[in-house]
Structures are given as C-alpha cells and as structure tokens.
Amino acid sequence: MAVTNWIDHLSAKEVAGAVYPGVGSEGILVLIAFVIWIGWHVISAKQESEKLSKLAKRRPSSSAWKNNVTDG
C-alpha cells in the first residue's frame, strides 16, 4: 500500500494518531534514564574514593613508580 497523502493517512482510524509504539512514555523514560545516570555517578564516585583511600593508607613514596608495579 503506497501512501500518497500523509495527512490523510495519519488521521485514519487505523492509525488513530499513534505514529510509533509507546507514545506518551517519553517523560517516564527520560526520568528513568536520569535516575540511572545519577546513580551511576554516585556509585562510581564511591568506588573511586574507596580506591584512593586504600592507596593513601599505603602512603607510597615519591619513587614508588620506579618499581613498575600496577595497583589495579
């Protein structure tokens, strides 16, 4: 079926204004994405601060990099 007039096609009863599935759920999806984004920042900040505090407790000297030992 070829569509020649989009205005008539989108106003037909079969389409009923919904151009794609999930119309109206964009706000909820944006809110969920925002919560996940903030949560990711909180979790990564917590992990990084724990790693840095462990490193600070070891008190490496200024020449510790010469040993070429990675602390992963």
C-alpha positions as CSV (number, residue, x, y, z in Angstrom):
1,M,0.0,0.0,0.0
2,A,1.6,3.2,-1.1
3,V,0.9,6.3,1.0
4,T,0.4,9.4,-1.2
5,N,-1.0,11.8,1.4
6,W,0.4,11.6,4.9
7,I,-2.2,13.9,6.5
8,D,-5.0,11.6,5.4
9,H,-3.0,8.5,6.4
10,L,-2.2,9.7,10.0
11,S,-5.8,10.9,10.6
12,A,-7.2,7.5,9.6
13,K,-9.0,5.4,12.2
14,E,-6.5,2.5,11.8
15,V,-3.6,4.8,12.8
16,A,-5.5,6.9,15.4
17,G,-2.7,9.4,15.8
18,A,-0.1,6.9,17.1
19,V,2.9,7.1,14.8
20,Y,5.1,4.8,16.8
21,P,4.5,2.5,19.8
22,G,4.9,3.9,23.3
23,V,3.6,7.3,22.5
24,G,3.4,9.3,25.8
25,S,6.0,7.3,27.7
26,E,8.9,9.6,26.8
27,G,8.7,11.5,30.1
28,I,8.9,8.4,32.1
29,L,11.8,7.0,30.1
30,V,13.7,10.3,30.5
31,L,13.1,10.2,34.2
32,I,14.3,6.6,34.4
33,A,17.4,7.5,32.4
34,F,18.1,10.5,34.7
35,V,17.9,8.3,37.8
36,I,20.2,5.7,36.3
37,W,22.7,8.4,35.3
38,I,22.8,10.0,38.7
39,G,23.0,6.5,40.3
40,W,26.0,5.6,38.1
41,H,27.8,8.8,39.2
42,V,27.2,8.1,42.8
43,I,28.4,4.5,42.6
44,S,31.5,5.4,40.6
45,A,32.4,8.2,42.9
46,K,32.1,5.9,45.9
47,Q,34.3,3.2,44.2
48,E,36.9,5.8,43.2
49,S,37.1,7.3,46.7
50,E,37.5,3.8,48.3
51,K,40.3,3.0,45.9
52,L,42.0,6.3,46.6
53,S,41.7,5.9,50.3
54,K,43.3,2.5,50.1
55,L,46.2,4.0,48.1
56,A,46.5,6.8,50.6
57,K,46.7,4.4,53.5
58,R,49.7,2.7,51.9
59,R,51.5,6.1,51.7
60,P,53.6,5.4,48.6
61,S,56.8,7.3,48.3
62,S,57.7,9.6,45.5
63,S,59.9,6.9,43.9
64,A,57.3,4.1,44.1
65,W,56.6,4.4,40.4
66,K,60.1,3.0,39.7
67,N,59.0,-0.4,40.8
68,N,56.6,-0.6,37.9
69,V,54.0,-2.5,39.9
70,T,50.5,-1.7,39.0
71,D,47.8,-1.5,41.6
72,G,44.7,-2.5,39.7
